[in-house]
Amino acid sequence: MTPEFTGDLDVLVIGAGAAGIGAARRLARTQARFAVIEARDRIGGRAHTLDAHGQGLDMGCGWLHSADENPLAERVEALGLTLDKTPPPWGTEAFNLTLTPAEQDEARAAFAAFGERVEEAAQRGEDRAASDLFEPGGRWNGRIDAISGALNGARFAQVSILDYAAYGGTEVNWRVVEGYGRLIQRLGEGLPILTDCAATRIDRSRAPLVIETTRGTVRARAVILTLPTALIASEAVCIEPPVSSLIEAAWGVPLGLASKLHLSLDGAEEFPSDGQLWGRNDTADTGGYHLRPFGRAMIEAYFGGDLAWGLEQEGAEAMADFATEELVGLLGSGFRRRITPVATSAWGIDHWSQGAYSHALPGHAADRARLKTPVEGGIFIAGEATADAHYGTAHGAWMEGERAAEQALAALVD
């Protein structure tokens, strides 16, 4: 390890995403000797802002969900960043191109009715596929599943009723103009973080724990593990002796996929600022298109679930082609010349993510609680996947990092 990591630690945090940084900032308020290691060459994890065309483009999380309760929202302006409170356009359709206003009202009502059926089933304790509650032959089932691609990164057939109903977000959603990833990055400044350092093995049979990394070995009295569930399930970090309950729980809460494509737009003044289009209404295999986010001359295309997995496997060009064909189908053949791909996310094929955010499979709603159960020997798990009511969010991961840090600190004095 580098000189600042020599000697034994009280706590080693594995992963410098929102959960890891949240844990580290809590530890920094104590006298505990701690460090953070991160496999990537940057911090932030799935919160990542890319600089392009002089603007910060969020390739991962972009919305401060539940902003009126979100502990990160109050930190934005204090860190010199800009908070944008423009409401999201998700419930609207620009130009009424594919649906009349009455049909848009009908689609929203169908989704609300589906949500009510989910809540009722959850109150009865039903832990089966949420798609079981679709209206048989319902006109809007494809649209509802497309929305699930955005919310869960998977179709409702892969989503537990109990888990979906457990989400506790408010309807207030804000953004950071410079980028959500930039916010997380600034929150990590000044912390003892070593990048390009992946953990490979944790020996919990000894005290202190022995952690092997790609840059040497370190010993710590406690470990806070903030890896995505895909990496925990595949044992990217080998824990010895093995913890079968942890691995099984991670398999029960897999990562879905949401992919983004940012397009530049010529003649943007013809389009509403912060408008929305859907490519199709009859299938989940369609894109959502955020027109002129922040008023910029751009379109942010969004793909979820099976469609996103397939497009990522084919590559960035396939994603751009898909978006272009859908937009041309809506706006005419001349529109092809007005858009240019700028940046594409690929969280599904990213070695250190292997997906975007978690959803509990039918029958596995209890696995979130199992996932964050401390491992004997001093290993504490945190991340968006362990956030019961705020899963899939950066602030949920942050709060879980703080929770794990509290547990680790309590264990140090036992």
Secondary structure, DSSP 8 states (H G I E B T S, - for coil): --GGG-S-EEEEEE--SHHHHHHHHHHTTSS--EEEE-SSSSS-TT--EEEETTEEEESS---EETTTT-TTGGGTGGGT--EE-----TT--GGG-SS-HHHHHHHHHHHHHHHHHHHHHHHTT--SBGGGGS-TT-TTHHHHHHHHHHHHSS-GGGSBHHHHHH----S-EEEETT-HHHHHHHHTTTS-EE-S--EEEEETTSSSEEEEETTEEEEEEEEEE---HHHHHTTSSEEES--HHHHHHHHHS-EE-EEEEEEEETTGGGS-TTEEEES-SS-SS--EEEESGGG-SEEEEEEEHHHHHHHHHH-HHHHHHHHHHHHHHHH-GGGGGGEEEEEE--TTT-TTTSSSEE---TT-TTHHHHHTS-BTTTEEE-SGGG-TTTTTSHHHHHHHHHHHHHHHHHHHH-
